[in-house]
Each structure stands twice: as structure tokens, then as C-alpha cells.
Amino acid sequence: MSIFKSLKIIVLVFALSFGAILTIPTFAANNTANCADLPESVQASAGCTNTGSDDGGIATVIIGILNGIITASGILAVIFVIIGGINYMTSAGDASKVEKAKKTILYAAIGIAICILAFAIVNFVIKNIIG
């Protein structure tokens, strides 16, 4: 297996895991089984602010996973900007290395812009479709 295929698999697994981790606090906030047994005066101090509604269910999971993938892609793009900057500084005037570093920075900046737009589009579309 080539290094790029391995890197793609690692990034995808990291992104999916990161997305799944982002959804955990949402499910914890929706846990009302223990809150129903508490008196109303104690529920607020115990953090029981949910009224029992599901607040999206599968939409929350989808948004969390997609946001995790987009966030991981954005982090990777920022890392490539840093790598391009380091390559640019260490090129020592070699024209081919300077050009390669400039392309790396340009493509990483385009990747960051795509991540920002994807984040906005995914959240807008899913929240308007689901409700």
C-alpha cells in the first residue's frame, strides 16, 4: 500500500472519530432518564435543562460527523500551509522549491476556503431540511 493511501485512510478514520466525539456531549445533554426523578428545584442545578425532546436525533449525528470531517480537513489544510511556509523559507532561492512551496500554500488556502464553505453549507442545509 502506498504512503498516500495509508495517509488517506488515517485521515478518514481520524475525521470520523473526531465527528463521533463531537456528538457525545449532545447525547449526554439529551439524557433525561435520571432528571425525571429529581424535583424541579434540583433539576436546574443538576444540569437537567432538556425537556425530553430529541432535538434532531439522526440530524445531530450527521452534522457532528460531517463537521468532524470538515474540521479535520481544515486542520490538515492549516498544517499544509505551515509545511509550505517552512519549505518556502528553506528553499534557499531554488526556483523549483519556491514554486512548489507557493503551490502548496495556494492549494492549502483553497482547501481552507472550501472547508469554511462546506461547514456553512452543511449546517444550513441540514438545519433547514430537518427543521
C-alpha positions in Angstrom: 0.0 0.0 0.0 1.4 3.4 -0.9 2.1 6.1 1.6 -0.7 8.3 0.2 -3.3 5.6 0.5 -2.3 4.9 4.1 -2.4 8.7 4.8 -5.9 8.9 3.3 -7.1 6.1 5.5 -5.6 7.6 8.6 -7.1 11.0 7.9 -10.5 9.4 7.2 -10.5 7.4 10.4 -9.4 10.4 12.4 -12.1 12.6 10.9 -14.9 10.1 11.5 -13.7 9.5 15.1 -13.5 13.3 15.7 -17.0 13.7 14.3 -18.3 10.9 16.6 -16.6 12.5 19.6 -18.3 15.9 18.8 -21.7 14.2 19.1 -21.2 12.7 22.6 -22.0 16.0 24.5 -25.2 16.3 22.6 -26.3 12.8 23.6 -25.3 13.5 27.2 -27.4 16.6 27.2 -30.4 14.7 25.9 -30.3 12.1 28.7 -33.4 12.9 30.7 -34.0 9.5 32.4 -32.3 10.5 35.6 -33.6 14.0 35.5 -37.2 13.0 35.6 -36.8 11.5 39.1 -35.4 14.8 40.5 -37.5 17.5 42.0 -37.9 20.6 39.7 -35.9 22.8 42.0 -32.9 20.5 41.8 -33.1 19.8 38.0 -31.6 23.1 37.0 -28.7 22.8 39.4 -28.1 19.2 38.2 -27.9 20.4 34.6 -31.2 18.9 33.5 -32.1 21.6 31.1 -33.6 19.3 28.4 -37.4 19.0 28.3 -37.2 15.5 26.8 -37.3 16.4 23.1 -34.8 14.7 20.9 -33.6 17.9 19.2 -32.8 16.3 15.9 -31.6 12.8 16.7 -30.0 11.5 13.5 -29.5 15.0 12.2 -27.3 15.8 15.2 -25.2 12.7 14.4 -24.9 13.5 10.7 -24.0 17.2 11.5 -21.5 16.0 14.1 -19.8 13.5 11.8 -19.7 15.9 8.8 -18.4 18.7 11.0 -15.7 16.4 12.3 -14.7 15.5 8.8 -14.7 19.2 7.7 -12.8 20.2 10.9 -10.1 17.5 10.3 -9.8 18.6 6.7 -9.4 22.2 7.9 -6.7 21.3 10.4 -4.9 19.3 7.7 -5.1 22.3 5.3 -3.6 24.6 8.0 -0.8 22.0 8.6 -0.1 22.2 4.8 0.1 26.0 5.0 2.7 25.6 7.7 4.6 23.0 5.7 4.5 25.2 2.6 5.8 28.1 4.6 8.7 26.1 6.0 9.5 24.8 2.5 9.4 28.4 1.2 11.8 29.6 4.0 14.2 26.7 3.5 14.2 26.8 -0.3 17.5 28.9 -0.3 16.5 30.6 -3.6 16.0 27.4 -5.6 13.3 28.4 -8.1 11.7 24.9 -8.3 11.4 24.6 -4.5 10.0 28.1 -4.2 7.4 27.3 -6.9 6.5 24.0 -5.1 6.1 25.8 -1.8 3.9 28.6 -3.3 1.7 25.9 -4.9 1.4 24.1 -1.6 0.4 27.3 0.2 -2.1 28.2 -2.6 -3.8 24.8 -2.6 -3.9 24.7 1.2 -5.6 28.2 1.2 -8.1 26.9 -1.3 -8.7 23.9 0.9 -9.3 26.1 3.9 -11.8 28.2 1.9 -13.6 25.0 0.8 -13.8 23.8 4.4 -15.3 27.0 5.6 -17.9 27.0 2.8 -18.6 23.3 3.4 -19.2 23.9 7.1 -21.6 26.7 6.4 -23.5 24.8 3.6 -23.8 21.5 5.6 -25.1 23.2 8.7 -27.5 25.5 6.7 -28.9 22.7 4.5 -29.4 20.1 7.3 -30.9 22.5 9.8 -33.3 23.8 7.2 -34.3 20.4 5.8 -34.7 18.7 9.2 -36.2 21.7 10.9 
